[in-house]
Amino acid sequence: MPLAPSDRLSSPQNPRIKQLLRLQQKAAARRALGLTLVEGLRELTIAVEAGVAVATVYSCPELAGEAGLAALQSLLAGRVSVPELFEVTRSVFEKVAYREGSDGLLAVLRTPARTLADLRLPPNPLIIVLEAVEKPGNLGAILRTADAAPVDAVLIGDPRTDLFNPNVIRASIGCVFTVPVVAAPVADILAFLQAKSIRTYAAALAPGARSYTACDFRPPTALVLGTEADGLTAATRAGCDETIIIPMLGRIDSLNVSVAGAVLAFEAVRQRKAG
């Protein structure tokens, strides 16, 4: 049965359009409603295939084209719970779109609610822990790494950005939905890892830090990284089992946190595959 839009929205004053703008701009609104936005067929497909509930879909036929609308129909067809569908005029869609070159598809998703207790880890997990991450681009890039490596979970301690900020979803290309992600106080995360006998490695510029290539990441491992500006707090570093470093052979003394996370994660995967 074809999926038909309920209505065509042409006014920026429409309450639905106003809600889209609030969800785009306000973390408090996203948290209060338990909703977020995803723009683009690729990201929406990843979210749907990951089992995320879709509340509403907005399409702009002029931007999506026949191929985009057909792909959307195919993606949503046969779902037990079919979301509401609305067409939006181009001028209105361009007000609510948050990236250039949009493909004319925007969806409201019900954000997954995850806690540490919800995590189902394999017997020998590999985990990334981020303390006080604040840049959506960095978080999104790390989530892409976590999906690609792969990493079993990304735990965010005391985050300074909304995990389901639309810019995180965009930067992660939807991998925020494919990788188990949990936000919690850093102390709770370290206690959780200790209780599960997962060894924690703090990446930090500190005396006595070992090169990451000299470490054995084959047993249960958590790689703990801080912000670019401040690094890990002293308390978090002290709460980890060991401090490691990526040796810098040039003039700078550190890498972007997302690059550092990728270097460490793929080294851990390399070791595990090598046996």
Secondary structure as UniProt FT lines:
FT   STRAND          7..9
FT   TURN            12..13
FT   HELIX           15..25
FT   HELIX           27..33
FT   STRAND          35..39
FT   HELIX           41..49
FT   TURN            50..51
FT   STRAND          54..59
FT   HELIX           61..76
FT   TURN            77..78
FT   STRAND          84..88
FT   HELIX           90..96
FT   TURN            100..101
FT   STRAND          105..110
FT   HELIX           116..118
FT   STRAND          126..131
FT   HELIX           136..148
FT   TURN            149..150
FT   STRAND          153..157
FT   TURN            163..164
FT   HELIX           166..171
FT   TURN            172..178
FT   STRAND          181..184
FT   HELIX           186..195
FT   TURN            196..197
FT   STRAND          199..203
FT   TURN            207..208
FT   STRAND          210..211
FT   HELIX           212..214
FT   STRAND          221..225
FT   TURN            228..230
FT   HELIX           234..239
FT   STRAND          242..245
FT   HELIX           257..274
//
